[in-house]
Amino acid sequence: MSKNKNNQETQKQGAMPEEEKKDMNSSNAGEKVEKESGEASGVKEEKKTEKKEEKTAVEASAVQELEKENARLKAALAKEKDDYVRLMADFENFRRHSAEAKLELVTTAAADTIKGLLPVLDDCERAMKMLEESSDDVAKEGT
């Protein structure tokens, strides 16, 4: 029956004046355009939605990567800060130890010098006592 209907429509169109055929073709074409544009807009919306989803997925992965990088940099910064604090503590210890060593060296050097001079001073004192008892003027002047 559908073939009969199609044949009847084509016969009617053949019997119709040209203007009516154009109107009928243009109305069918309009319907087709509307269907196609409706389908196209639906496809466009789907593509936009897919693009948005892809964009959000890309942004989410970028955010995760940045968070990982941030955590890594914070850990590196904490390590460097710890190393710096330890280095400064070591330097302070070094300064304190070297100041103590200098003080000890000066104290020890003075004591060693005095200990070296003690026998000489003792000998000088003995010589002065001997010269007081002696009557030799030349020995007194030399001493």
C-alpha positions as CSV (number, residue, x, y, z in Angstrom):
1,M,0.0,0.0,0.0
2,S,2.8,2.4,0.7
3,K,3.9,2.1,-2.9
4,N,0.3,3.0,-4.0
5,K,0.4,6.0,-1.7
6,N,3.8,7.1,-3.1
7,N,2.5,6.6,-6.6
8,Q,-0.6,8.6,-5.8
9,E,1.4,11.4,-4.3
10,T,3.7,11.6,-7.3
11,Q,0.7,11.6,-9.6
12,K,-0.9,14.4,-7.5
13,Q,2.4,16.3,-7.7
14,G,2.5,15.7,-11.4
15,A,-1.0,17.1,-11.7
16,M,-0.1,20.0,-9.4
17,P,1.1,23.3,-10.7
18,E,4.8,24.0,-10.4
19,E,4.4,26.5,-7.6
20,E,2.6,24.0,-5.4
21,K,5.3,21.4,-6.0
22,K,7.9,24.0,-4.9
23,D,5.9,24.8,-1.8
24,M,5.5,21.1,-1.0
25,N,9.2,20.4,-1.6
26,S,10.2,23.5,0.4
27,S,7.9,22.4,3.3
28,N,9.4,19.0,3.2
29,A,12.8,20.5,3.0
30,G,12.0,22.8,6.0
31,E,11.0,19.8,8.0
32,K,14.2,18.0,7.0
33,V,16.2,21.1,7.9
34,E,14.4,21.4,11.3
35,K,15.1,17.7,12.0
36,E,18.7,18.0,10.9
37,S,19.2,21.2,12.9
38,G,17.6,19.7,15.9
39,E,19.8,16.6,15.6
40,A,22.8,18.8,15.0
41,S,22.1,21.0,18.0
42,G,21.8,17.8,20.1
43,V,25.1,16.6,18.8
44,K,26.7,19.9,19.4
45,E,25.4,19.9,23.0
46,E,26.7,16.4,23.5
47,K,30.1,17.5,22.1
48,K,30.1,20.5,24.4
49,T,29.3,18.3,27.4
50,E,32.0,15.9,26.4
51,K,34.5,18.7,26.0
52,K,33.5,20.1,29.4
53,E,33.9,16.7,31.0
54,E,37.3,16.2,29.3
55,K,38.3,19.7,30.4
56,T,37.3,19.1,34.0
57,A,39.1,15.7,33.9
58,V,42.3,17.4,32.5
59,E,42.0,20.2,35.1
60,A,41.5,17.6,37.9
61,S,44.6,15.7,36.8
62,A,46.5,19.0,36.5
63,V,45.4,20.0,40.1
64,Q,46.5,16.6,41.4
65,E,49.9,16.9,39.7
66,L,50.3,20.4,41.1
67,E,49.4,19.2,44.6
68,K,52.0,16.4,44.3
69,E,54.6,18.9,43.2
70,N,53.6,21.3,46.0
71,A,54.0,18.5,48.6
72,R,57.3,17.5,47.1
73,L,58.6,21.1,47.2
74,K,57.4,21.5,50.8
75,A,59.2,18.4,51.8
76,A,62.4,19.6,50.0
77,L,62.0,23.0,51.7
78,A,61.6,21.4,55.1
79,K,64.7,19.2,54.5
80,E,66.8,22.3,53.3
81,K,65.6,24.3,56.4
82,D,66.5,21.4,58.7
83,D,70.0,21.2,57.0
84,Y,70.4,24.9,57.4
85,V,69.5,24.9,61.1
86,R,71.9,22.0,61.7
87,L,74.6,23.8,59.9
88,M,74.1,26.9,61.9
89,A,74.2,24.9,65.1
90,D,77.4,23.2,64.0
91,F,78.9,26.6,63.2
92,E,77.9,28.0,66.6
93,N,79.5,24.9,68.3
94,F,82.7,25.4,66.3
95,R,82.9,29.1,67.3
96,R,82.4,28.2,71.0
97,H,84.9,25.4,70.9
98,S,87.5,27.5,69.1
99,A,87.0,30.4,71.6
100,E,87.5,27.9,74.5
101,A,90.6,26.5,72.7
102,K,92.1,30.0,72.3
103,L,91.5,30.8,76.0
104,E,93.0,27.5,77.0
105,L,96.0,28.0,74.8
106,V,96.7,31.4,76.2
107,T,96.3,30.1,79.8
108,T,98.5,27.1,79.1
109,A,101.1,29.1,77.2
110,A,101.4,31.6,80.1
111,A,101.7,28.8,82.6
112,D,104.3,27.0,80.5
113,T,106.4,30.2,80.2
114,I,106.3,30.9,83.9
115,K,107.2,27.3,84.7
116,G,110.2,27.7,82.3
117,L,111.3,30.9,84.0
118,L,111.0,29.6,87.6
119,P,114.3,27.7,87.7
120,V,116.1,30.7,86.2
121,L,114.6,33.0,88.9
122,D,115.5,30.6,91.6
123,D,119.1,30.6,90.4
124,C,119.1,34.4,90.3
125,E,117.8,34.6,93.9
126,R,120.4,32.2,95.1
127,A,123.1,34.1,93.3
128,M,122.0,37.4,95.0
129,K,122.1,35.8,98.4
130,M,125.6,34.5,97.8
131,L,126.7,37.9,96.6
132,E,125.4,39.6,99.6
133,E,127.5,37.4,101.8
134,S,130.6,37.7,99.6
135,S,132.8,40.8,99.5
136,D,133.6,40.6,95.8
137,D,132.4,43.9,94.2
138,V,133.1,42.7,90.6
139,A,130.8,39.7,91.0
140,K,128.0,42.0,92.5
141,E,128.2,44.3,89.5
142,G,128.2,41.4,87.0
143,T,125.3,39.8,88.6
